[in-house]
Amino acid sequence: MSPIFSADTPQRFPDNFVFGGATAAYQVEGACQTHGKGKVAWDDYLAQQGRFSPEPACDFYNRYDSDLELCERFGMNGIRVSIAWSRIFPNGGVGEPNPEGIAFYHNLFASCRARGVEPYVTLHHFDSPAALYANGDFLNRDTIDAFEAYARFCFDEYPEVTRWFTFNEIAAATLNRYVEGTWPQGKKGCLHECLQAQHNMMLAHARAVLAYKQGGYPGTIGVIHALEYKYPYDPACPGDVQAAKNDDVLQNRLLLDATFRGDYAPDTLQIIDHLCQASNGSVEFLDDDLSIMRRAAQLNDCLGINYYQSRFLKAFDGETDLHHNGTGDKGTGRWRVAGVGERAVRPGVPTTDWDWIIYPKGLFDLMMDISLCYPNYKQLFITENGMGRKDQLVDGTVDDSERIAYVEDHLRWILKAIECGVDVGGYFMWSLQDQFSWTNGYNKRYGFFYVDFETQQRTPKASAYWFKRVAQTKRL
Ligand code: BG6
């Protein structure tokens, strides 16, 4: 244990702390075109790739009640779910809402209530309706209008939901699509489009927040960002320091400034200019956008942080050179982006089979950074954190002690942040049950509950039993 933890560091979480598991509609529901659901871009993309199918996923569309029964039995008092936009509005912005899709979520939320598991509901988890996606998604301002209309519809339709998040991981959605090229219609190194889409999605978030607050709904609303602390590989090397700042703006800072300031700090703008020049493009932030975003910035009730890893940045002045480790062959990933830097691993820092850096202290550094830089934040939730593994079911059980250690270390740093005065409301492990991973398929497992994807049988892993004790006692 790090010496930073003293005997005074609390070992107990607050009484009202939420412990749960996280899901996303597309990754769990299956039923991709059932009961009037419209297509998303992933449907055709995955079919063309032929690597794996999103059907039936975990068959959550039919099995949500038994999965919620597992949540209850394993001491969880919260669950993250998302609404599939194209189940409600099959074509996105136009047309009548789909009654069967609407009914599905009423039933899901009723089951949550009956099991005493609070639903934390995200409106958009990487699954824009296909028609909107094909027309530029959030680079097209019509999608911002469509998102606001969809959000208003959900706020009115689902009064049983009092915990809302607008977007899940705008950074992942934009980086994977415009910089890393690993998502449908992907491009590489297109930094200005990535930044423009981030801004437009934050404008859509702001408009949904204003709609929620103007509507006087009695709940909370926020956004979920995938944050990574960006450390210079060598803090004494100015090029590494600059690379860390570049990557910080690309992944974190534009989004955090937009969330809590409603505009961009001079330092952020300077790096945005630099990134745009590097990809020969520009971004447009309209004055009207900023005035909407500034109003919304004071109204967020909470911020969700998805934290998996941090990064160590080296200076890099070559051509963009990327290789996505989508197979779990350790050491095959490469991330060098012109104008940004090179992501490297400091010696001695452990990584997963997918080359994700295991660095729990980064979560603490991020929480402290937010509380210092954005004192108008109200409450943080750790809305995702977890470890992808090639879990094996052996003799009816899964020994995932490595995952337990990972989660325990992160929870310890959360306690440290609480000791330092940061308001943290809950922790959701990614993921509740094993789910497919967008670019890695079914062999990267994260769940508390092992899923046999042939039979859909669930088996609690060692981590589920461990987490049950933590959730029930609120102690590590
Ligand atoms: C987050 C997402 O990016 O991380 C999830 O919100 C995702 O949807 C999770 O599955 C893990 O990422 P991956 O690429 O390992 O599936």
Boltz pocket constraint, residues with backbone or C-beta under 6 A from the ligand:
constraints:
  - pocket:
      binder: B
      contacts: [[A, 24], [A, 27], [A, 168], [A, 169], [A, 172], [A, 226], [A, 306], [A, 384], [A, 388], [A, 430], [A, 436], [A, 437], [A, 438], [A, 439], [A, 440], [A, 444]]
      max_distance: 6.0
